[in-house]
């Protein structure tokens, strides 16, 4: 094919010299010398630049390149020719190019072209090339590759041939063995019906990294892996066969890799299942090198959930050096108890286990989690439970304990093991452990007479100084309390849609080693609410916690003592919640990262600012050479005199409000953009030198003059108004009729959107709808009736406001505390301002203290006025008639 294309090209060149010469003349101008990325800069020895020729619609590789200008200097370490229309790499293309030294190029990108021919001397001169990317082209093995085309690449370490056509690997090793230092090969088998194997020539290649996985643009088609597939790959350390449509694996297929493989990824091969995983691992039994195993998505999708049995993990158990195991997205619902007890089927070397995206449910296996003793990191995120899993945890009786169950063990105040000995082990229960704990803590029955037996949270809250009961887990203790692996330090349980309250429990076994906890994306408002007395002691023993993530857990208030015990806390993430007032006590001595993005804070309190300043100057932070950082964008900040100390702190503090992560604030009722340091400084000067200056004397003078003028004007206007009162009424009536939007009503779907709190639902249904819709022929949008299924609440509200002529706000005390009602109000105000429509009708449903109303609502009452719902029954009909007229006006 290369010869045919060459002959064709000669003919083209003969008849198109005039077309070729201009392209040569401009070739130096189609590329741009650019700064290296940080990673590439390090890889290039912290010198040189990148020659960017990507995405220029080039038909040929340039014959000349631009000379870099300062500050760029040094060698052209990276040459990027990707995303063009190049079809052939001609002989000596790079060595004969002007203004570029081919021996200095370390990284060459020819991916995403139309390459179908590589001439025999195509890569001459690239003697120091380390990485060559030929992926996403039209290369066909063997037709597109001239013999010994790779011979000049004597220092090449990695070659990417993915997304080309390789119907076989026959003969490939003979070409690649010419690359003496080759370590990494990226390639995709493309013929699903063929069997692939790496021939004997690969014995001469020290290939360490083999990437066969699919990409978004092309599939890896490897139907079967047999005993010949990897026979000649004796140096492989990392093997990736992800999403390769594997259906069958012979039991000794991976045996040639037993002594060298470190990382294996067989994820995405859903036809394998865990039985297929066992076959894969048969050849790796007792592998001394395998450290990481990825078996994500190897179960058939859209099928019933599965139970993991000992047979599924039979080969896995022999991998005594395995440290990381990824089993995500496999529809696992439960583990058979026999996988954990009496023999743990997970290797004792395992320290990281991820089970994210499964469907784990509560089961007896939970009692034996502690048996996987050496696990340090556990990820059980994205389980999408949608229920409260803790309600299944009951510890009342022990019907399944046998006489062979070992005795429970706790630790005394000196942390020395003490065995609980009874005549019958069946009698060992939580109550006994409770009594034993009280005995060791020297607490009398009188001191706990009002305390429920087994209420460990209450015991801890009342006797924190004496509380030193660390359980040593065994089977009987685990069946009564919650036992975790003793070395567990990181738990991620995010985005599982948990709801309800996490109950207070005594956790045994983990030795309080927990350093990181992620509960993002659950609904835990009740758990951490100030009204939950247990919240103050929930993390009472977590004195080693460093990273706590409580993002998007739907909280508006937090218990002030929630973090009291976390003296080592370094990072706290409370982003995407509804917190409107900061009340947490931070007592860590090395705290440096706070994320409160997208909450409802108007500023930060003085004690928090003082604490952050203290941390910025602390010995721990200075020793680590890090900055104290606060992220607080997307909060409704106020640029008022009351908040001036906050803005002054931002300017003067060494704490990094990153990256001055503030979008805007409200200044005198208007949005003021403050996205740069300079704008923050200007705001502070404006507040200090103008808005917040004490002008009391001027106020008194103006007030006196205004009062005098006001009296005169009032008398004048009063007289004029009295004389012309009928004319004024007529003018107002005429103006009201002039701006009734006549001919505009057809653009609205409803006469009014009714905004109300949940407690007013019956009023809407039983009185408002019958009276106004049926008698006055009005059409309302009502959330409980008109909300569109499958559409978010916010989108429903916005659509309703935009398609209604009026918005009626039924305001009571419950309305003012409801977040969605607050959303109705604000969206209606925005619509009113943007469309210049007088559309908001306020109805006060009950007596409300004015001093309790928020400022925006007071402004609305001032500008729009309101109707009041009558106290007397006989006045209701008149009220409804007046409301109907307001809606129609």
Order of alpha helices (4+ residues) and beta strands (2+ residues): alpha-alpha-beta-alpha-beta-beta-beta-beta-beta-beta-beta-alpha-beta-beta-beta-beta-beta-beta-alpha-beta-beta-beta-beta-beta-beta-beta-beta-alpha-alpha-alpha-beta-beta-beta-beta-alpha-beta-beta-beta-alpha-alpha-beta-alpha-beta-beta-beta-alpha-alpha-alpha-beta-beta-alpha-alpha-beta-alpha-alpha-beta-alpha-beta-alpha
